[in-house]
C-alpha cells in the first residue's frame, strides 16, 4: 500500500524566504510527527499531532517554525525567514495509533543559500 | 550531553564478520527501545524492538541492560546488504500522549566484499 509521502523531495531557497513542506501520512493514521535531521546526525523531534490537534511542539527550534494538520490528514511544516542553519532533511512519520510503530516518509532535503 | 549516545564508528568489516554496536541512554525513565536502519539518503526504517529479556531476529540480536542504561545490537555473518547507518532509538517518559522517538547520532557500517 501507499506509504508516507512528502513534497517537495528537494528544496533550495534563499536566506530570508519562507518555505512550506508537505506530508501525506498513511491513510487513517492517527499520529503524525515531524523530525529534523542534520547531516551526520540522527533525526530530532520537532512536533506531534494526534488527528488534527497539535499536542506537542516542544521541539520546534524557534517561532519561525510552525506546523498544521488540516482535517487530521495532510500536514504542512512552514519555516519563515529561513536561515542557513535550517538546512537539513525534514522527515515526517505517521503511526496508526498513539503508541504504534512510526513509518517515515522519504523526507524533504532543504538547502538554504 | 546527548540523551542517546552511540559508538561513533564508522565500522568497516569483511563479509561474514560479526559486529556489535553499543548505545547508552541518559533518562532512566525511558520506556521503549529500538534499533532503526537508515540507508544513504533514505528514511529510517525500524529494524527491531529491544526487550529486557533480549531478542533475536535471524542474524540480528538486540539486548537491553536497564541497570547500566545500555543497549546493544549484534549482527552475525554480515552481508554486503547490511551496509547502512544504524540508529539507536529511545522513547522517553511515561505519558500517554506524544511518543516521539529520541535518536542517537547513528553508527555507520560498511561491509566489505
Backbone of each chain as ProteinMPNN parsed JSONL, in Angstrom:
{"seq_chain_A": "XXXXXXXXXXXXXXXXXXXXXXXXXXXXXXXXXXXXXXXXXXXXXXXXXXXXXXXXXXXXXXXXXXXXXXXXXXXXXXXXXXXXXXXXXXXXXXXXXXXXXXXXXXXXXXXXX", "coords_chain_A": {"N_chain_A": [[0.824, -1.208, 0.0], [0.225, 2.394, -0.124], [2.763, 4.43, 1.164], [4.059, 6.848, 3.516], [4.159, 10.022, 2.111], [6.126, 12.77, 0.951], [6.531, 16.179, 0.04], [8.16, 19.092, -1.359], [10.707, 16.836, -2.721], [13.208, 17.851, -2.734], [14.37, 21.068, -1.848], [15.556, 24.177, -2.614], [16.381, 27.248, -1.336], [16.534, 30.816, -0.842], [18.173, 32.588, 1.748], [16.08, 34.016, 4.16], [13.694, 33.703, 2.821], [10.368, 32.249, 2.861], [9.358, 28.859, 3.425], [7.384, 25.984, 2.593], [6.622, 22.811, 3.624], [5.36, 19.628, 2.799], [3.419, 16.898, 4.045], [2.022, 13.763, 3.461], [0.37, 11.546, 5.239], [0.085, 7.989, 5.962], [-3.022, 6.685, 5.081], [-5.597, 7.042, 7.419], [-3.97, 6.988, 9.625], [-3.446, 8.002, 12.91], [-1.554, 9.428, 14.389], [0.973, 11.879, 13.818], [4.216, 12.896, 13.107], [6.867, 15.286, 13.018], [10.283, 15.497, 12.14], [13.66, 16.712, 12.3], [16.621, 16.326, 10.502], [19.908, 16.81, 10.655], [22.965, 16.866, 8.765], [24.837, 13.947, 9.162], [23.816, 13.402, 11.649], [21.374, 11.988, 13.95], [17.78, 11.905, 13.48], [15.851, 14.61, 14.876], [13.243, 15.372, 17.076], [10.499, 17.456, 16.227], [7.667, 18.228, 16.244], [4.331, 17.094, 17.142], [1.281, 15.599, 16.14], [-1.968, 14.588, 17.023], [-4.476, 13.272, 15.371], [-6.119, 16.115, 14.329], [-5.132, 17.801, 16.193], [-2.463, 19.626, 17.546], [-0.369, 18.388, 19.71], [2.116, 18.521, 20.864], [4.707, 20.692, 20.604], [7.224, 21.105, 21.347], [9.736, 20.664, 20.287], [10.219, 22.429, 18.234], [12.507, 24.662, 16.867], [12.483, 27.458, 16.845], [10.333, 30.41, 16.813], [9.96, 30.793, 14.167], [9.278, 28.507, 12.996], [6.451, 26.561, 12.207], [3.567, 24.44, 12.291], [0.833, 22.636, 10.848], [-2.084, 20.572, 10.7], [-4.394, 19.847, 8.667], [-7.74, 18.846, 8.851], [-6.996, 16.49, 9.987], [-5.367, 14.941, 8.384], [-3.36, 15.533, 5.889], [-0.313, 17.269, 6.481], [1.427, 20.34, 7.008], [4.595, 21.839, 7.256], [5.892, 24.848, 8.07], [8.435, 27.134, 7.47], [9.502, 30.218, 8.307], [11.247, 33.073, 7.064], [13.792, 31.863, 6.385], [16.91, 30.52, 7.552], [20.436, 29.802, 7.222], [21.142, 27.782, 8.973], [18.889, 26.27, 9.034], [19.052, 24.414, 7.093], [18.643, 21.098, 6.278], [17.416, 17.696, 6.446], [13.999, 17.173, 6.424], [11.87, 15.141, 8.04], [8.883, 13.29, 7.968], [6.675, 11.352, 9.915], [4.231, 8.806, 10.362], [1.758, 7.155, 12.38], [-0.342, 4.417, 13.233], [-1.628, 4.485, 15.657], [-1.581, 6.009, 18.934], [0.514, 4.801, 20.249], [1.795, 3.31, 18.346], [3.964, 1.746, 15.835], [6.158, 3.921, 14.077], [6.081, 5.138, 10.816], [8.182, 6.276, 8.362], [8.378, 9.0, 6.021], [10.049, 9.787, 2.865], [11.365, 12.155, 3.212], [12.161, 15.711, 3.027], [14.671, 17.444, 1.525], [16.135, 20.28, 2.531], [17.786, 23.128, 1.47], [19.329, 26.037, 2.358], [20.462, 28.899, 0.98]], "CA_chain_A": [[0.0, 0.0, 0.0], [0.941, 3.656, -0.186], [3.414, 4.834, 2.403], [4.067, 8.281, 3.794], [4.809, 10.768, 1.048], [6.493, 14.137, 1.305], [6.891, 17.009, -1.104], [8.978, 18.517, -2.436], [11.781, 15.977, -2.239], [14.333, 18.767, -2.547], [14.003, 22.476, -1.92], [16.658, 25.12, -2.44], [15.802, 28.569, -1.171], [17.451, 31.862, -0.398], [18.022, 33.045, 3.129], [15.054, 35.029, 4.362], [12.441, 33.309, 2.185], [9.536, 31.283, 3.574], [9.152, 27.593, 2.727], [6.308, 25.133, 3.11], [6.895, 21.407, 3.357], [4.103, 18.901, 2.904], [3.468, 15.478, 4.405], [0.803, 12.974, 3.318], [0.578, 10.339, 6.035], [-0.664, 6.8, 5.56], [-4.445, 6.922, 5.317], [-6.142, 6.52, 8.662], [-3.032, 7.075, 10.746], [-3.862, 8.991, 13.895], [-0.423, 10.235, 14.868], [1.886, 12.403, 12.8], [5.398, 13.512, 13.724], [7.889, 15.91, 12.176], [11.646, 15.439, 12.662], [14.684, 17.414, 11.526], [17.854, 15.558, 10.527], [21.085, 17.49, 10.128], [23.937, 15.956, 8.161], [25.659, 13.188, 10.097], [23.141, 13.283, 12.936], [20.094, 11.31, 13.936], [16.642, 12.827, 13.445], [15.44, 15.226, 16.14], [11.806, 15.636, 17.136], [10.031, 18.831, 16.121], [6.301, 18.419, 16.692], [3.477, 15.9, 17.099], [-0.165, 15.774, 16.009], [-2.89, 13.459, 17.163], [-5.528, 13.764, 14.466], [-5.875, 17.492, 13.908], [-4.61, 18.575, 17.315], [-1.01, 19.664, 17.76], [-0.255, 18.126, 21.141], [3.462, 18.78, 21.378], [5.563, 21.426, 19.666], [8.38, 21.472, 22.158], [10.976, 20.529, 19.543], [10.392, 23.473, 17.217], [13.684, 25.403, 17.339], [12.209, 28.889, 17.023], [8.97, 30.76, 16.404], [9.869, 30.831, 12.706], [8.768, 27.19, 12.601], [5.083, 26.265, 12.617], [3.015, 23.287, 11.585], [-0.59, 22.39, 11.0], [-2.563, 19.323, 10.118], [-5.769, 20.159, 8.305], [-8.632, 17.703, 8.721], [-6.409, 15.292, 10.558], [-4.645, 14.125, 7.399], [-2.156, 16.19, 5.377], [0.317, 18.239, 7.379], [2.443, 21.217, 6.435], [5.575, 22.47, 8.138], [6.271, 26.126, 7.473], [9.586, 27.822, 8.055], [9.521, 31.609, 7.846], [12.54, 33.788, 7.106], [14.75, 30.77, 6.531], [18.31, 30.785, 7.855], [21.295, 28.73, 6.734], [21.131, 26.667, 9.926], [17.685, 25.462, 8.827], [19.362, 23.402, 6.082], [18.545, 19.777, 6.889], [16.338, 16.881, 5.888], [12.817, 17.206, 7.278], [11.208, 13.848, 7.937], [7.554, 13.143, 8.538], [6.347, 9.967, 10.244], [2.876, 8.615, 10.867], [1.557, 5.951, 13.165], [-1.774, 4.117, 13.269], [-2.168, 4.721, 16.987], [-0.702, 6.843, 19.761], [1.712, 4.053, 20.649], [2.164, 2.384, 17.291], [5.21, 1.927, 15.095], [6.164, 5.095, 13.212], [6.525, 4.898, 9.451], [8.749, 7.529, 7.89], [8.407, 9.381, 4.629], [11.404, 9.898, 2.322], [11.98, 13.403, 3.648], [12.423, 16.855, 2.151], [16.02, 17.987, 1.758], [16.079, 21.745, 2.423], [19.069, 23.83, 1.426], [19.158, 27.495, 2.432], [21.711, 29.517, 0.482]], "C_chain_A": [[0.846, 1.241, 0.0], [1.526, 3.979, 1.179], [3.252, 6.315, 2.628], [4.765, 8.972, 2.615], [5.062, 12.197, 1.493], [6.852, 14.894, 0.019], [7.246, 18.411, -0.648], [10.042, 17.59, -1.869], [13.04, 16.805, -1.958], [13.832, 20.196, -2.671], [15.238, 23.315, -1.665], [16.038, 26.511, -2.37], [16.871, 29.553, -0.731], [17.147, 32.244, 1.039], [16.972, 34.155, 3.189], [13.711, 34.694, 3.726], [11.673, 32.337, 3.095], [9.427, 30.001, 2.739], [8.042, 26.804, 3.406], [6.584, 23.709, 2.66], [5.63, 20.607, 3.648], [4.325, 17.436, 3.242], [2.081, 14.871, 4.211], [0.99, 11.674, 4.09], [-0.156, 9.14, 5.424], [-2.118, 7.015, 5.976], [-4.907, 6.264, 6.615], [-5.205, 6.592, 9.851], [-3.374, 8.271, 11.623], [-2.733, 9.966, 14.222], [0.473, 10.653, 13.714], [2.984, 13.17, 13.505], [6.237, 14.195, 12.648], [9.227, 15.827, 12.916], [12.564, 16.232, 11.737], [15.973, 16.61, 11.636], [18.968, 16.346, 9.851], [22.076, 16.452, 9.618], [24.78, 15.267, 9.233], [25.062, 12.998, 11.469], [21.894, 12.424, 12.805], [18.96, 12.328, 13.87], [16.332, 13.375, 14.831], [13.981, 15.653, 16.029], [11.516, 17.125, 17.034], [8.65, 19.005, 16.743], [5.472, 17.176, 16.436], [2.014, 16.302, 17.005], [-0.874, 14.464, 16.324], [-4.167, 13.911, 16.484], [-5.194, 15.212, 14.092], [-5.151, 18.311, 14.977], [-3.095, 18.467, 17.424], [-0.762, 19.558, 19.259], [1.115, 18.453, 21.714], [4.242, 19.518, 20.295], [6.854, 21.861, 20.341], [9.702, 21.403, 21.399], [11.201, 21.588, 18.481], [11.48, 24.427, 17.686], [13.469, 26.907, 17.527], [10.789, 29.174, 16.566], [8.86, 30.967, 14.891], [9.285, 29.526, 12.154], [7.332, 27.031, 13.103], [4.589, 25.086, 11.798], [1.523, 23.236, 11.802], [-0.938, 21.08, 10.312], [-4.058, 19.471, 9.873], [-6.594, 18.889, 8.176], [-8.059, 16.409, 9.239], [-5.693, 14.403, 9.575], [-3.346, 14.806, 7.008], [-1.639, 17.208, 6.391], [1.305, 19.098, 6.598], [3.323, 21.773, 7.544], [6.047, 23.724, 7.419], [7.451, 26.709, 8.218], [9.619, 29.225, 7.45], [10.934, 32.167, 7.972], [13.677, 32.792, 7.303], [16.174, 31.283, 6.754], [19.143, 29.592, 7.381], [21.291, 27.538, 7.678], [19.864, 25.816, 9.83], [17.926, 24.374, 7.786], [19.449, 22.034, 6.757], [17.56, 18.958, 6.058], [15.194, 16.894, 6.895], [12.012, 15.942, 7.003], [9.843, 13.908, 8.609], [7.333, 11.656, 8.817], [4.895, 9.899, 10.699], [2.751, 7.258, 11.531], [0.06, 5.685, 13.279], [-2.431, 4.401, 14.617], [-1.176, 5.574, 17.759], [0.605, 6.118, 20.06], [2.21, 3.096, 19.572], [3.518, 2.668, 16.674], [5.08, 3.143, 14.193], [6.759, 4.731, 11.862], [6.961, 6.241, 8.865], [8.537, 7.733, 6.393], [9.841, 9.558, 4.173], [12.113, 11.195, 2.676], [12.023, 14.463, 2.573], [13.792, 17.392, 2.52], [15.98, 19.486, 1.487], [17.485, 22.313, 2.458], [18.787, 25.326, 1.394], [20.49, 28.135, 2.055], [21.994, 30.862, 1.14]], "O_chain_A": [[2.069, 1.155, 0.113], [0.871, 3.822, 2.209], [2.409, 6.962, 2.006], [5.836, 8.546, 2.184], [4.32, 12.758, 2.299], [7.39, 14.334, -0.936], [6.7, 18.888, 0.347], [10.255, 17.563, -0.657], [13.823, 16.491, -1.062], [12.973, 20.494, -3.501], [15.889, 23.183, -0.629], [15.264, 26.9, -3.245], [17.962, 29.17, -0.307], [15.996, 32.22, 1.475], [16.975, 35.092, 2.391], [12.7, 35.319, 4.044], [12.25, 31.696, 3.974], [9.407, 30.05, 1.509], [7.796, 26.931, 4.605], [6.756, 23.438, 1.471], [4.921, 20.875, 4.618], [5.286, 16.815, 2.788], [1.089, 15.388, 4.726], [1.707, 10.785, 3.628], [-0.925, 9.29, 4.475], [-2.4, 7.47, 7.085], [-4.639, 5.089, 6.868], [-5.607, 6.286, 10.974], [-3.563, 9.39, 11.144], [-2.945, 11.175, 14.316], [0.703, 9.898, 12.77], [2.723, 13.988, 14.386], [6.304, 13.731, 11.509], [9.308, 16.048, 14.124], [12.281, 16.401, 10.551], [16.381, 16.246, 12.739], [18.97, 16.524, 8.634], [22.017, 15.286, 10.009], [25.362, 15.922, 10.098], [25.728, 12.485, 12.368], [21.415, 12.163, 11.701], [19.169, 13.501, 14.178], [16.524, 12.692, 15.836], [13.552, 16.217, 15.023], [12.183, 17.949, 17.659], [8.467, 19.818, 17.649], [5.838, 16.318, 15.634], [1.561, 17.219, 17.691], [-0.429, 13.383, 15.938], [-4.853, 14.815, 16.959], [-4.104, 15.491, 13.595], [-4.622, 19.386, 14.693], [-2.525, 17.376, 17.4], [-0.929, 20.534, 19.99], [1.255, 18.641, 22.923], [4.411, 19.004, 19.19], [7.483, 22.847, 19.956], [10.685, 22.015, 21.816], [12.276, 21.638, 17.883], [11.392, 24.955, 18.795], [14.195, 27.549, 18.285], [10.118, 28.306, 16.007], [7.782, 31.282, 14.389], [8.856, 29.457, 11.002], [7.028, 27.324, 14.26], [5.135, 24.778, 10.738], [1.008, 23.725, 12.807], [-0.198, 20.565, 9.474], [-4.875, 19.246, 10.766], [-6.2, 17.959, 7.473], [-8.591, 15.335, 8.955], [-5.428, 13.238, 9.871], [-2.34, 14.677, 7.705], [-2.406, 17.903, 7.057], [1.936, 18.634, 5.648], [2.848, 22.127, 8.623], [6.542, 23.66, 6.294], [7.461, 26.767, 9.448], [9.747, 29.389, 6.237], [11.701, 31.787, 8.857], [14.43, 32.876, 8.273], [16.579, 32.319, 6.226], [18.611, 28.503, 7.165], [21.424, 26.398, 7.232], [19.77, 24.765, 10.466], [17.082, 23.495, 7.614], [20.23, 21.839, 7.689], [16.957, 19.453, 5.106], [15.404, 16.653, 8.084], [11.541, 15.709, 5.89], [9.68, 14.499, 9.676], [7.76, 10.804, 8.037], [4.392, 10.82, 11.343], [3.533, 6.341, 11.277], [-0.726, 6.624, 13.408], [-3.651, 4.542, 14.701], [-0.066, 5.83, 17.293], [1.669, 6.734, 20.118], [2.969, 2.171, 19.865], [4.141, 3.693, 16.95], [4.023, 3.377, 13.608], [7.81, 4.094, 11.781], [6.205, 7.213, 8.874], [8.52, 6.783, 5.61], [10.762, 9.491, 4.988], [13.319, 11.326, 2.468], [11.936, 14.175, 1.379], [14.047, 17.749, 3.67], [15.81, 19.91, 0.344], [18.271, 22.018, 3.358], [18.089, 25.816, 0.507], [21.505, 27.937, 2.722], [22.999, 31.502, 0.83]]}, "seq_chain_B": "XXXXXXXXXXXXXXXXXXXXXXXXXXXXXXXXXXXXXXXXXXXXXXXXXXXXXXXXXXXXXXXXXXXXXXXXXXXXXXXXXXXXXXXXXXXXXXXXXXXXXXXXXXXXXXXXX", "coords_chain_B": {"N_chain_B": [[25.266, 16.992, 27.159], [24.267, 14.336, 25.096], [21.079, 12.72, 24.913], [20.921, 10.143, 23.976], [23.543, 8.108, 23.221], [25.9, 6.857, 20.912], [28.299, 4.402, 19.693], [30.878, 5.917, 17.853], [31.78, 4.986, 15.32], [33.179, 5.041, 11.92], [32.312, 1.605, 11.145], [34.079, -0.772, 9.457], [33.846, -3.789, 8.032], [34.674, -7.179, 7.07], [32.783, -9.26, 4.807], [30.739, -11.702, 6.331], [31.699, -11.339, 8.87], [31.261, -10.801, 12.434], [29.655, -8.175, 14.069], [29.313, -5.638, 16.527], [27.242, -3.154, 17.968], [27.008, -0.482, 20.276], [25.066, 1.381, 22.655], [24.158, 4.039, 24.787], [21.821, 5.419, 27.106], [20.462, 8.318, 28.707], [18.222, 8.901, 30.242], [16.657, 7.483, 32.838], [14.026, 6.843, 33.026], [13.188, 6.015, 30.606], [11.191, 4.245, 28.283], [10.805, 2.556, 26.034], [12.628, 0.832, 23.48], [14.62, 0.761, 20.541], [16.133, -0.397, 17.477], [16.915, 1.272, 14.546], [17.336, 1.285, 11.013], [19.109, 3.086, 8.569], [19.479, 3.763, 5.292], [21.727, 5.291, 2.912], [20.722, 8.538, 2.193], [18.072, 7.886, 2.501], [14.944, 7.185, 4.242], [14.668, 6.528, 7.816], [14.17, 3.171, 8.942], [12.37, 0.82, 10.852], [14.257, -1.608, 12.445], [14.406, -3.478, 14.576], [12.664, -4.034, 17.674], [13.719, -3.652, 21.102], [13.932, -5.733, 23.811], [13.705, -6.332, 27.343], [14.441, -8.9, 27.987], [16.084, -9.559, 26.001], [16.328, -10.12, 22.489], [16.018, -11.844, 19.362], [16.406, -11.791, 15.852], [16.724, -13.569, 13.248], [19.847, -13.033, 11.939], [20.339, -11.001, 13.644], [20.723, -9.709, 16.89], [19.409, -8.209, 19.731], [19.978, -6.457, 22.768], [19.119, -5.35, 26.066], [20.13, -3.532, 28.843], [18.932, -2.451, 31.615], [19.847, -1.584, 34.084], [22.402, -0.591, 33.614], [21.749, 1.162, 31.684], [21.943, 0.702, 28.877], [22.184, -0.403, 25.538], [22.407, -2.884, 23.028], [23.39, -4.065, 19.758], [23.859, -6.862, 17.838], [25.281, -8.171, 14.969], [25.449, -10.988, 13.099], [27.415, -12.949, 10.765], [27.807, -11.021, 8.618], [26.401, -9.318, 5.817], [26.787, -7.863, 2.529], [24.616, -6.27, 2.047], [23.952, -5.348, 4.53], [25.2, -2.993, 4.961], [24.873, 0.211, 6.118], [23.507, 2.949, 8.075], [23.111, 2.605, 11.495], [20.73, 3.303, 13.838], [20.246, 4.057, 17.167], [17.432, 4.085, 19.208], [15.183, 5.649, 21.444], [12.272, 5.775, 23.449], [11.122, 8.162, 25.557], [9.839, 8.773, 28.874], [6.574, 8.489, 30.441], [4.096, 9.266, 29.792], [0.829, 9.19, 28.269], [0.612, 10.56, 25.996], [2.392, 12.189, 23.558], [4.62, 10.201, 21.64], [7.251, 10.584, 20.861], [10.242, 9.78, 19.087], [13.532, 9.442, 20.307], [16.589, 9.837, 18.953], [19.856, 8.355, 18.566], [23.053, 9.459, 17.239], [23.777, 7.716, 15.307], [25.478, 4.886, 13.875], [27.771, 4.153, 11.45], [27.949, 1.477, 9.236], [29.954, -0.416, 7.103], [30.077, -3.12, 5.043], [32.488, -5.083, 3.669], [33.453, -6.607, 0.564]], "CA_chain_B": [[25.357, 15.55, 26.917], [23.128, 13.853, 24.341], [20.264, 11.756, 25.649], [21.239, 8.816, 23.461], [24.885, 8.153, 22.649], [26.29, 5.622, 20.226], [29.667, 4.266, 19.179], [30.995, 6.848, 16.725], [32.056, 4.362, 14.032], [32.491, 4.005, 11.15], [32.767, 0.229, 11.22], [34.31, -1.418, 8.158], [34.075, -5.192, 8.357], [34.56, -8.067, 5.906], [31.614, -10.135, 4.733], [30.808, -12.864, 7.206], [32.153, -10.974, 10.213], [30.289, -10.428, 13.467], [29.908, -6.801, 14.509], [28.408, -5.223, 17.616], [27.087, -1.718, 18.222], [26.535, -0.177, 21.624], [24.338, 2.634, 22.803], [23.742, 4.331, 26.159], [20.798, 6.462, 27.202], [20.643, 9.029, 29.976], [16.971, 9.017, 31.004], [16.34, 6.186, 33.434], [12.589, 6.603, 32.883], [12.903, 5.621, 29.228], [10.245, 3.138, 28.298], [10.868, 1.644, 24.89], [13.949, 0.897, 22.851], [14.577, 0.215, 19.187], [17.181, -0.122, 16.505], [16.457, 1.62, 13.21], [18.356, 1.262, 9.978], [18.92, 4.159, 7.595], [20.363, 3.722, 4.134], [22.161, 6.621, 2.477], [19.711, 9.401, 1.565], [16.751, 7.273, 2.634], [14.337, 7.391, 5.544], [14.908, 5.466, 8.79], [13.183, 2.087, 8.987], [12.501, 0.008, 12.053], [14.947, -2.888, 12.31], [13.836, -4.341, 15.609], [12.483, -3.524, 19.018], [14.66, -4.23, 22.066], [13.209, -6.111, 25.01], [14.555, -6.553, 28.52], [14.924, -10.284, 28.001], [16.907, -9.779, 24.806], [15.569, -10.731, 21.414], [16.798, -12.218, 18.189], [15.663, -11.867, 14.599], [17.684, -14.049, 12.265], [21.255, -12.764, 12.25], [20.385, -9.817, 14.495], [20.375, -9.892, 18.293], [19.392, -6.946, 20.481], [19.914, -6.654, 24.219], [18.888, -4.159, 26.881], [20.547, -3.61, 30.238], [18.327, -1.261, 32.235], [20.66, -1.13, 35.228], [23.513, 0.189, 33.067], [21.173, 2.047, 30.676], [22.809, 0.287, 27.775], [21.513, -1.214, 24.521], [23.384, -3.369, 22.053], [22.928, -4.775, 18.559], [24.873, -7.768, 17.311], [24.984, -8.691, 13.635], [26.305, -12.134, 12.765], [27.507, -13.307, 9.349], [27.478, -9.776, 7.911], [26.188, -9.317, 4.372], [27.008, -6.559, 1.895], [23.364, -5.51, 2.167], [23.833, -4.793, 5.886], [25.839, -1.677, 4.968], [23.87, 1.25, 6.4], [23.683, 3.583, 9.374], [22.238, 2.004, 12.499], [20.324, 4.34, 14.793], [19.693, 3.621, 18.451], [16.259, 4.941, 19.42], [14.565, 5.503, 22.764], [11.083, 6.577, 23.759], [11.263, 8.579, 26.944], [8.655, 9.223, 29.569], [5.517, 7.534, 30.723], [2.783, 9.834, 29.495], [0.116, 8.528, 27.184], [0.482, 11.454, 24.846], [3.384, 12.073, 22.493], [5.559, 9.094, 21.701], [8.301, 10.918, 19.916], [11.454, 8.985, 19.16], [14.796, 10.146, 20.54], [17.579, 9.092, 18.189], [21.286, 8.606, 18.642], [23.608, 10.031, 16.012], [23.944, 6.667, 14.309], [26.78, 4.256, 13.637], [27.836, 3.736, 10.045], [28.546, 0.172, 8.976], [30.233, -0.809, 5.731], [30.52, -4.5, 4.926], [33.363, -5.12, 2.501], [33.491, -7.931, -0.083]], "C_chain_B": [[24.101, 15.097, 26.178], [22.394, 12.786, 25.141], [20.541, 10.333, 25.228], [22.598, 8.909, 22.76], [25.263, 6.805, 22.067], [27.782, 5.623, 19.93], [29.808, 5.16, 17.95], [31.157, 6.173, 15.358], [33.032, 5.215, 13.235], [33.109, 2.623, 11.385], [32.9, -0.301, 9.797], [34.69, -2.858, 8.448], [33.982, -6.035, 7.104], [33.25, -8.851, 5.958], [31.811, -11.336, 5.641], [31.232, -12.553, 8.63], [30.963, -10.761, 11.147], [30.65, -9.036, 13.964], [28.868, -6.421, 15.558], [28.426, -3.716, 17.76], [26.541, -1.527, 19.624], [25.907, 1.199, 21.676], [24.02, 2.815, 24.285], [22.707, 5.441, 26.134], [20.823, 7.051, 28.602], [19.39, 9.06, 30.842], [16.539, 7.658, 31.543], [14.844, 5.849, 33.328], [12.214, 6.19, 31.46], [12.146, 4.307, 29.204], [10.454, 2.097, 27.212], [12.148, 1.905, 24.116], [13.905, 0.18, 21.505], [15.929, 0.396, 18.513], [16.509, 0.154, 15.168], [17.642, 1.522, 12.27], [18.055, 2.388, 9.003], [19.955, 4.013, 6.491], [20.635, 5.139, 3.668], [21.043, 7.347, 1.734], [18.316, 8.763, 1.55], [16.211, 7.552, 4.029], [14.711, 6.27, 6.503], [13.79, 4.421, 8.721], [13.449, 1.23, 10.215], [13.183, -1.322, 11.736], [14.388, -3.882, 13.327], [13.641, -3.576, 16.905], [13.471, -4.231, 19.943], [13.916, -4.49, 23.356], [14.188, -6.441, 26.13], [15.173, -7.945, 28.524], [15.884, -10.558, 26.852], [16.07, -10.442, 23.735], [16.418, -10.872, 20.166], [15.881, -12.257, 16.973], [16.66, -12.27, 13.526], [19.104, -13.792, 12.727], [21.431, -11.612, 13.248], [19.935, -10.157, 15.916], [20.464, -8.555, 18.995], [19.285, -7.26, 21.96], [19.776, -5.316, 24.911], [19.363, -4.437, 28.293], [20.05, -2.337, 30.925], [19.189, -0.713, 33.36], [21.797, -0.229, 34.749], [23.044, 1.176, 32.014], [21.941, 1.909, 29.364], [22.021, -0.626, 26.848], [22.573, -1.677, 23.541], [22.677, -4.026, 20.874], [24.093, -5.591, 18.037], [24.406, -8.266, 15.952], [25.975, -9.8, 13.339], [26.312, -12.345, 11.256], [27.117, -12.117, 8.459], [27.383, -9.978, 6.403], [26.484, -7.924, 3.815], [25.791, -5.66, 2.082], [23.13, -4.952, 3.571], [24.462, -3.404, 5.981], [24.778, -0.581, 5.072], [24.311, 1.975, 7.659], [22.656, 3.007, 10.329], [21.991, 3.018, 13.617], [19.713, 3.697, 16.034], [18.574, 4.604, 18.809], [15.593, 4.602, 20.746], [13.269, 6.299, 22.781], [11.127, 6.875, 25.237], [9.904, 8.841, 27.57], [7.585, 8.171, 29.692], [4.153, 8.058, 30.319], [2.125, 9.1, 28.337], [0.006, 9.38, 25.952], [1.602, 11.199, 23.855], [4.35, 10.907, 22.72], [6.703, 9.365, 20.744], [9.544, 10.082, 20.184], [12.646, 9.893, 19.419], [15.897, 9.284, 19.932], [18.996, 9.38, 18.657], [21.759, 9.139, 17.302], [23.837, 8.989, 14.926], [25.369, 6.153, 14.227], [26.774, 3.73, 12.216], [28.573, 2.414, 9.913], [28.753, -0.009, 7.48], [30.76, -2.233, 5.754], [31.253, -4.634, 3.599], [33.4, -6.516, 1.89], [34.84, -8.601, 0.122]], "O_chain_B": [[22.989, 15.435, 26.584], [22.988, 12.053, 25.931], [20.413, 9.41, 26.032], [22.775, 9.691, 21.825], [24.986, 5.756, 22.647], [28.438, 6.664, 19.915], [28.931, 5.153, 17.087], [30.721, 6.722, 14.346], [33.683, 6.07, 13.834], [34.272, 2.501, 11.77], [31.94, -0.278, 9.027], [35.736, -3.121, 9.04], [33.287, -5.658, 6.161], [32.687, -9.072, 7.031], [32.897, -11.911, 5.714], [31.136, -13.412, 9.507], [29.828, -10.57, 10.712], [31.814, -8.753, 14.248], [27.708, -6.825, 15.486], [29.478, -3.08, 17.687], [25.718, -2.31, 20.098], [26.185, 2.063, 20.845], [23.655, 1.855, 24.964], [22.717, 6.297, 25.25], [21.165, 6.367, 29.568], [19.487, 9.23, 32.058], [16.108, 6.789, 30.785], [14.45, 4.699, 33.521], [11.032, 6.034, 31.155], [12.413, 3.39, 29.981], [10.297, 0.899, 27.447], [12.679, 3.016, 24.093], [13.253, -0.852, 21.346], [16.748, 1.22, 18.919], [15.657, -0.608, 14.711], [18.795, 1.659, 12.678], [16.9, 2.623, 8.648], [21.157, 4.127, 6.731], [19.888, 6.068, 3.977], [20.489, 6.827, 0.765], [17.491, 9.069, 0.689], [16.915, 8.082, 4.888], [15.04, 5.17, 6.06], [12.628, 4.744, 8.476], [14.595, 0.954, 10.568], [12.736, -2.067, 10.864], [13.957, -4.98, 12.975], [14.347, -2.611, 17.196], [13.997, -5.29, 19.6], [13.331, -3.574, 23.935], [15.346, -6.782, 25.887], [16.29, -8.139, 29.004], [16.433, -11.654, 26.74], [15.19, -11.245, 24.045], [17.383, -10.14, 19.944], [14.734, -12.697, 17.054], [17.357, -11.426, 12.963], [19.52, -14.275, 13.78], [22.553, -11.295, 13.642], [18.908, -10.804, 16.119], [21.464, -7.847, 18.878], [18.598, -8.198, 22.364], [20.246, -4.289, 24.422], [19.03, -5.471, 28.872], [20.676, -1.282, 30.826], [19.25, 0.5, 33.562], [22.119, 0.77, 35.391], [23.848, 1.952, 31.497], [22.499, 2.869, 28.833], [21.287, -1.505, 27.298], [23.526, -0.952, 23.255], [21.535, -4.475, 20.975], [25.185, -5.065, 17.82], [23.274, -8.727, 15.804], [27.186, -9.583, 13.33], [25.368, -11.982, 10.555], [26.198, -12.216, 7.647], [28.173, -10.706, 5.801], [26.438, -6.932, 4.542], [25.919, -4.448, 2.254], [22.204, -4.167, 3.776], [24.274, -2.711, 6.981], [23.899, -0.467, 4.217], [25.35, 1.662, 8.24], [21.47, 2.93, 10.008], [22.923, 3.515, 14.249], [18.782, 2.897, 15.946], [18.76, 5.818, 18.721], [15.458, 3.436, 21.118], [13.188, 7.377, 22.192], [11.165, 5.968, 26.069], [8.93, 9.101, 26.864], [7.685, 7.09, 29.111], [3.151, 7.363, 30.487], [2.8, 8.465, 27.526], [-0.617, 8.983, 24.967], [1.738, 10.08, 23.361], [4.824, 10.669, 23.83], [7.08, 8.518, 19.934], [9.857, 9.728, 21.321], [12.762, 10.97, 18.835], [16.109, 8.145, 20.347], [19.31, 10.491, 19.086], [20.983, 9.259, 16.354], [24.063, 9.331, 13.766], [26.331, 6.88, 14.474], [25.894, 2.963, 11.824], [29.684, 2.256, 10.418], [27.84, 0.216, 6.685], [31.766, -2.522, 6.402], [30.702, -4.334, 2.539], [33.381, -7.508, 2.619], [35.053, -9.717, -0.352]]}, "name": "protein", "num_of_chains": 2, "seq": "XXXXXXXXXXXXXXXXXXXXXXXXXXXXXXXXXXXXXXXXXXXXXXXXXXXXXXXXXXXXXXXXXXXXXXXXXXXXXXXXXXXXXXXXXXXXXXXXXXXXXXXXXXXXXXXXXXXXXXXXXXXXXXXXXXXXXXXXXXXXXXXXXXXXXXXXXXXXXXXXXXXXXXXXXXXXXXXXXXXXXXXXXXXXXXXXXXXXXXXXXXXXXXXXXXXXXXXXXXXXXXXXXX"}
